[in-house]
Amino acid sequence: MHLRVHGRVQGVFFRGSAEEEARALGLTGWVRNSADGTVEAVAEGDEKVLERFVVWCHQGPPGALVTNVEISRADATGEFRDFRIRR
């Protein structure tokens, strides 16, 4: 699953919180800040667990103000061993 999170999502510990949430859920993939001010993430795992992560992304951590979450789905590649912040 590929997500792009819009709103006040940079400078509010969104990436770090997303990493913690994804790891707690047992997901693999990555999260990063994008130059356009959004946060981008790729997550792989069980479909029901991915939906829980999407719900979390719609809210984010305290201080975030999420206005939209774009979601695209694709088959998992299995290339990730864990969930990390990318720079």
DSSP file (Angstrom, degrees, kcal/mol; ACC not computed):
  #  RESIDUE AA STRUCTURE BP1 BP2  ACC     N-H-->O    O-->H-N    N-H-->O    O-->H-N    TCO  KAPPA ALPHA  PHI   PSI    X-CA   Y-CA   Z-CA
    1    1 A M              0   0    0      0, 0.0    42,-2.6     0, 0.0     2,-0.5   0.000 360.0 360.0 360.0 134.5    0.0    0.0    0.0
    2    2 A H  E     -AB  42  72A   0     70,-3.2    70,-2.4    40,-0.2     2,-0.4  -0.946 360.0-173.5-111.4 130.2    1.3    3.5   -0.9
    3    3 A L  E     -AB  41  71A   0     38,-3.2    38,-2.6    -2,-0.5     2,-0.4  -0.953  16.2-168.4-125.1 143.6    0.0    6.4    1.1
    4    4 A R  E     -AB  40  70A   0     66,-2.0    66,-2.8    -2,-0.4     2,-0.5  -0.977  16.2-157.3-128.3 117.7    0.5   10.2    0.7
    5    5 A V  E     -AB  39  69A   0     34,-3.5    34,-1.9    -2,-0.4     2,-0.3  -0.845   8.3-163.3-104.0 124.9   -0.6   12.2    3.7
    6    6 A H  E     + B   0  68A   0     62,-3.1    61,-2.1    -2,-0.5    62,-1.0  -0.696  44.2  48.9-105.6 156.0   -1.6   15.8    3.3
    7    7 A G  E    S- B   0  66A   0     59,-0.3     2,-1.5    -2,-0.3     3,-0.3  -0.841 109.2 -18.2 122.2-156.0   -2.0   18.6    5.8
    8    8 A R  E    S+ B   0  65A   0     57,-2.0    57,-1.6    -2,-0.3    30,-0.1  -0.698  86.9 130.3 -86.0  88.2    0.3   19.8    8.7
    9    9 A V        +     0   0    0     -2,-1.5     2,-0.4    28,-0.5     5,-0.4   0.400  43.7  78.6-125.7  -2.8    2.2   16.6    8.8
   10   10 A Q  S    S+     0   0    0     -3,-0.3    29,-0.0     1,-0.2    28,-0.0  -0.904  96.1  21.3-109.4 142.1    5.9   17.7    8.7
   11   11 A G  S    S+     0   0    0     -2,-0.4    -1,-0.2    53,-0.0    -3,-0.0   0.617 101.7  90.1  81.2  12.9    7.6   19.0   11.9
   12   12 A V  S    S-     0   0    0     -3,-0.3    52,-0.2    49,-0.0    -2,-0.1   0.086 107.3-100.5-126.0  21.0    5.0   17.3   14.1
   13   13 A F  S  > S+     0   0    0     50,-0.1     4,-2.0     3,-0.1     5,-0.2   0.784  75.4 143.2  65.2  30.0    6.8   13.9   14.6
   14   14 A F  H  >  +     0   0    0     -5,-0.4     4,-2.9     2,-0.2     5,-0.2   0.941  68.4  47.7 -65.4 -47.4    4.6   12.3   12.0
   15   15 A R  H  > S+     0   0    0     -6,-0.2     4,-2.6     1,-0.2    -1,-0.2   0.938 114.1  45.9 -60.8 -47.5    7.3   10.1   10.6
   16   16 A G  H  > S+     0   0    0      1,-0.2     4,-2.1     2,-0.2    -1,-0.2   0.897 115.3  46.7 -63.3 -40.6    8.6    8.9   13.9
   17   17 A S  H  X S+     0   0    0     -4,-2.0     4,-2.6     2,-0.2    -1,-0.2   0.887 111.7  51.2 -68.3 -38.6    5.0    8.2   15.2
   18   18 A A  H  X S+     0   0    0     -4,-2.9     4,-2.9     2,-0.2     5,-0.2   0.898 109.0  51.7 -64.6 -40.1    4.2    6.4   11.9
   19   19 A E  H  X S+     0   0    0     -4,-2.6     4,-2.4    -5,-0.2     5,-0.2   0.936 111.5  46.7 -61.2 -46.3    7.2    4.2   12.3
   20   20 A E  H  X S+     0   0    0     -4,-2.1     4,-2.4     2,-0.2    -2,-0.2   0.923 114.5  47.3 -61.4 -44.8    6.3    3.3   15.8
   21   21 A E  H  X S+     0   0    0     -4,-2.6     4,-1.8     2,-0.2    -2,-0.2   0.935 113.0  47.7 -63.7 -46.9    2.7    2.6   14.8
   22   22 A A  H  X>S+     0   0    0     -4,-2.9     5,-2.8     1,-0.2     4,-0.6   0.904 113.2  48.2 -63.1 -41.9    3.6    0.4   11.8
   23   23 A R  H ><5S+     0   0    0     -4,-2.4     3,-1.0    -5,-0.2    -1,-0.2   0.912 109.5  52.5 -65.0 -41.2    6.2   -1.5   13.8
   24   24 A A  H 3<5S+     0   0    0     -4,-2.4    -1,-0.2     1,-0.3    -2,-0.2   0.839 110.9  48.5 -62.6 -32.2    3.7   -2.1   16.6
   25   25 A L  H 3<5S-     0   0    0     -4,-1.8    -1,-0.3    -5,-0.2    -2,-0.2   0.555 117.0-115.3 -83.7  -8.6    1.2   -3.4   14.0
   26   26 A G  T <<5 +     0   0    0     -3,-1.0    -3,-0.2    -4,-0.6     2,-0.1   0.714  64.3 147.7  82.0  21.0    3.9   -5.7   12.5
   27   27 A L      < -     0   0    0     -5,-2.8     2,-0.3    -6,-0.2    -1,-0.2  -0.483  35.0-147.3 -85.2 159.1    4.0   -3.9    9.1
   28   28 A T  E     +C   44   0A   0     16,-2.1    16,-2.8    -2,-0.1     2,-0.3  -0.874  49.4  68.3-120.1 158.9    7.0   -3.5    6.9
   29   29 A G  E     -Cd  43  83A   0     53,-2.8    55,-1.7    -2,-0.3     2,-0.3  -0.991  68.4 -79.8 139.3-145.1    8.0   -0.7    4.6
   30   30 A W  E     -Cd  42  84A   0     12,-2.2    12,-2.4    -2,-0.3     2,-0.3  -0.973  17.7-152.1-156.4 165.2    9.0    2.9    5.0
   31   31 A V  E     +Cd  41  85A   0     53,-1.8    55,-3.2    -2,-0.3     2,-0.3  -0.988  21.5 165.6-141.4 145.3    7.9    6.5    5.6
   32   32 A R  E     -C   40   0A   0      8,-2.6     8,-2.9    -2,-0.3     2,-0.3  -0.992  37.9-105.1-155.9 157.2    9.5    9.8    4.5
   33   33 A N  E     -C   39   0A   0     53,-0.4     2,-0.3    -2,-0.3     6,-0.2  -0.653  36.7-144.5 -78.1 141.8    8.9   13.5    4.2
   34   34 A S    >   -     0   0    0      4,-2.8     3,-1.9    -2,-0.3    -1,-0.0  -0.786  20.8-116.9-106.9 155.3    8.3   14.7    0.6
   35   35 A A  T 3  S+     0   0    0     -2,-0.3    -1,-0.1     1,-0.3     4,-0.0   0.743 111.8  64.4 -61.7 -24.2    9.5   18.0   -0.9
   36   36 A D  T 3  S-     0   0    0      1,-0.1    -1,-0.3     2,-0.1     3,-0.1   0.389 122.1-101.2 -83.8   5.6    5.9   19.0   -1.5
   37   37 A G  S <  S+     0   0    0     -3,-1.9   -28,-0.5     1,-0.3   -27,-0.2   0.408  86.9 114.5  93.2  -1.9    5.1   19.0    2.3
   38   38 A T        -     0   0    0    -32,-0.1    -4,-2.8   -30,-0.1     2,-0.4  -0.439  64.6-123.7 -90.9 171.1    3.4   15.7    2.4
   39   39 A V  E     -AC   5  33A   0    -34,-1.9   -34,-3.5    -6,-0.2     2,-0.4  -0.977  25.7-159.1-113.6 133.0    4.4   12.5    4.1
   40   40 A E  E     +AC   4  32A   0     -8,-2.9    -8,-2.6    -2,-0.4     2,-0.3  -0.891  12.3 177.3-114.2 140.8    4.7    9.4    1.9
   41   41 A A  E     -AC   3  31A   0    -38,-2.6   -38,-3.2    -2,-0.4     2,-0.4  -0.996  20.5-160.1-143.0 148.4    4.7    5.8    3.1
   42   42 A V  E     +AC   2  30A   0    -12,-2.4   -12,-2.2    -2,-0.3     2,-0.4  -1.000  22.6 179.4-123.1 127.4    4.8    2.3    1.7
   43   43 A A  E     - C   0  29A   0    -42,-2.6     2,-0.4    -2,-0.4   -14,-0.2  -0.987  11.4-169.2-133.6 140.6    3.5   -0.4    4.0
   44   44 A E  E     + C   0  28A   0    -16,-2.8   -16,-2.1    -2,-0.4     2,-0.3  -0.969  36.1  87.1-126.5 143.9    3.1   -4.2    3.5
   45   45 A G  S    S-     0   0    0     -2,-0.4   -18,-0.1   -18,-0.2    31,-0.1  -0.968  76.3 -17.2 161.4-169.3    1.2   -6.6    5.7
   46   46 A D     >  -     0   0    0     -2,-0.3     4,-2.7     1,-0.1     3,-0.2  -0.336  60.7-123.4 -60.7 139.6   -2.1   -8.2    6.4
   47   47 A E  H  > S+     0   0    0      1,-0.2     4,-2.0     2,-0.2     5,-0.1   0.874 110.3  49.5 -56.9 -43.1   -5.0   -6.3    4.8
   48   48 A K  H  > S+     0   0    0      1,-0.2     4,-1.3     2,-0.2    -1,-0.2   0.875 112.5  48.0 -66.0 -36.1   -6.9   -5.8    8.0
   49   49 A V  H  > S+     0   0    0     -3,-0.2     4,-1.8     2,-0.2    -2,-0.2   0.888 108.2  54.7 -70.9 -39.4   -3.7   -4.5    9.7
   50   50 A L  H  X S+     0   0    0     -4,-2.7     4,-2.3     1,-0.2    -2,-0.2   0.895 104.7  54.9 -59.1 -39.4   -3.0   -2.2    6.8
   51   51 A E  H  X S+     0   0    0     -4,-2.0     4,-2.2     1,-0.2    -1,-0.2   0.867 104.8  53.1 -63.9 -35.2   -6.5   -0.7    7.3
   52   52 A R  H  X S+     0   0    0     -4,-1.3     4,-2.0     2,-0.2    -1,-0.2   0.884 108.8  49.9 -64.9 -37.7   -5.7    0.0   10.9
   53   53 A F  H  X S+     0   0    0     -4,-1.8     4,-2.6     2,-0.2    -2,-0.2   0.896 108.7  52.2 -67.1 -40.2   -2.6    1.9    9.8
   54   54 A V  H  X S+     0   0    0     -4,-2.3     4,-1.6     2,-0.2    -2,-0.2   0.925 108.1  51.3 -61.0 -44.5   -4.7    3.9    7.3
   55   55 A V  H  X S+     0   0    0     -4,-2.2     4,-0.6     1,-0.2     3,-0.3   0.926 110.9  48.6 -57.9 -45.0   -7.1    4.8   10.1
   56   56 A W  H >X S+     0   0    0     -4,-2.0     4,-3.7     1,-0.2     3,-1.5   0.916 107.3  55.7 -61.5 -42.8   -4.1    6.0   12.2
   57   57 A C  H 3< S+     0   0    0     -4,-2.6    -1,-0.2     1,-0.3    -2,-0.2   0.799  97.9  62.8 -62.4 -28.8   -2.7    8.0    9.2
   58   58 A H  H 3< S+     0   0    0     -4,-1.6    -1,-0.3    -3,-0.3     8,-0.2   0.725 120.5  24.0 -68.2 -19.7   -6.0    9.9    8.9
   59   59 A Q  H << S-     0   0    0     -3,-1.5     7,-0.4    -4,-0.6    -2,-0.2   0.782  89.8-179.1-108.2 -49.4   -5.3   11.3   12.4
   60   60 A G     <  -     0   0    0     -4,-3.7     3,-0.1    -5,-0.2   -46,-0.1  -0.208  43.6 -35.5  73.3-170.5   -1.6   11.1   13.0
   61   61 A P  S >  S-     0   0    0      0, 0.0     3,-2.1     0, 0.0   -47,-0.1  -0.271  81.9 -71.4 -79.1 168.3    0.2   12.1   16.1
   62   62 A P  T 3  S+     0   0    0      0, 0.0     3,-0.1     0, 0.0    -2,-0.0  -0.355 124.1  33.8 -55.4 139.0   -0.8   15.0   18.4
   63   63 A G  T 3  S+     0   0    0      1,-0.4     2,-0.2    -3,-0.1   -50,-0.1   0.111  93.3 112.7  98.0 -21.4    0.0   18.3   16.6
   64   64 A A    <   -     0   0    0     -3,-2.1    -1,-0.4   -52,-0.2     2,-0.4  -0.548  48.8-163.0 -82.0 150.4   -0.7   16.9   13.1
   65   65 A L  E     -B    8   0A   0    -57,-1.6   -57,-2.0    -2,-0.2     2,-0.4  -0.810  11.8-163.0-132.5  92.1   -3.7   18.2   11.1
   66   66 A V  E     +B    7   0A   0     -7,-0.4   -59,-0.3    -2,-0.4     3,-0.1  -0.619  16.9 172.9 -81.6 127.3   -4.4   15.6    8.3
   67   67 A T  E     -     0   0A   0    -61,-2.1     2,-0.3    -2,-0.4   -60,-0.2   0.657  66.5  -0.5-105.3 -22.1   -6.5   17.0    5.5
   68   68 A N  E     -B    6   0A   0    -62,-1.0   -62,-3.1     2,-0.0     2,-0.4  -0.964  50.4-155.2-164.8 147.2   -6.3   14.0    3.1
   69   69 A V  E     -B    5   0A   0     -2,-0.3     2,-0.4   -64,-0.2   -64,-0.2  -0.958  14.5-156.2-128.7 113.4   -4.8   10.6    2.7
   70   70 A E  E     -B    4   0A   0    -66,-2.8   -66,-2.0    -2,-0.4     2,-0.4  -0.745  15.8-167.9 -86.3 134.2   -4.2    9.3   -0.9
   71   71 A I  E     +B    3   0A   0     -2,-0.4     2,-0.4   -68,-0.2   -68,-0.2  -0.984  14.3 176.2-128.9 131.5   -4.1    5.5   -1.0
   72   72 A S  E     -B    2   0A   0    -70,-2.4   -70,-3.2    -2,-0.4     2,-0.4  -0.995  17.3-148.3-130.3 143.3   -3.0    3.3   -3.8
   73   73 A R        +     0   0    0     -2,-0.4     2,-0.3   -72,-0.2    -2,-0.0  -0.836  22.0 159.9-113.6 146.3   -2.8   -0.5   -3.5
   74   74 A A        -     0   0    0     -2,-0.4     2,-0.1     0, 0.0     3,-0.1  -0.949  48.5 -76.2-151.0 166.6   -0.5   -3.0   -5.2
   75   75 A D        -     0   0    0     -2,-0.3     2,-0.1     1,-0.1   -31,-0.0  -0.429  57.4-102.2 -66.0 142.4    0.7   -6.5   -4.6
   76   76 A A        -     0   0    0      1,-0.1    -1,-0.1    -2,-0.1   -32,-0.1  -0.379  24.5-159.3 -64.9 142.7    3.3   -6.8   -1.8
   77   77 A T        -     0   0    0     -3,-0.1    -1,-0.1    -2,-0.1    -2,-0.0   0.688  22.3-138.3 -95.6 -22.7    6.8   -7.2   -3.0
   78   78 A G        +     0   0    0      1,-0.1    -2,-0.1   -50,-0.1   -34,-0.0   0.630  65.3 125.7  73.4  13.6    8.2   -8.8    0.2
   79   79 A E        +     0   0    0    -51,-0.1     2,-0.4     2,-0.0    -1,-0.1   0.621  49.4  82.1 -80.9 -12.4   11.3   -6.6   -0.2
   80   80 A F        -     0   0    0      1,-0.1     3,-0.1   -52,-0.1   -50,-0.1  -0.750  49.1-173.8-101.2 140.9   11.1   -5.0    3.3
   81   81 A R  S    S-     0   0    0     -2,-0.4     2,-0.2     1,-0.1    -1,-0.1   0.693  74.7 -10.5 -98.1 -26.0   12.4   -6.6    6.5
   82   82 A D  S    S-     0   0    0    -53,-0.2   -53,-2.8     2,-0.0     2,-0.5  -0.800  80.6 -83.6-152.9-168.5   11.0   -3.9    8.9
   83   83 A F  E     +d   29   0A   0    -55,-0.3     2,-0.3    -2,-0.2   -53,-0.2  -0.961  51.6 169.3-115.2 128.6    9.5   -0.5    8.9
   84   84 A R  E     -d   30   0A   0    -55,-1.7   -53,-1.8    -2,-0.5     2,-0.5  -0.913  38.6-109.5-138.2 159.3   11.9    2.5    8.7
   85   85 A I  E     -d   31   0A   0     -2,-0.3     2,-0.4   -55,-0.2   -53,-0.2  -0.782  34.9-153.4 -83.8 130.5   12.1    6.2    8.2
   86   86 A R              0   0    0    -55,-3.2   -53,-0.4    -2,-0.5   -56,-0.0  -0.834 360.0 360.0-103.0 146.3   13.7    7.1    4.9
   87   87 A R              0   0    0     -2,-0.4    -1,-0.1   -55,-0.1   -55,-0.1   0.389 360.0 360.0-101.4 360.0   15.5   10.3    4.4
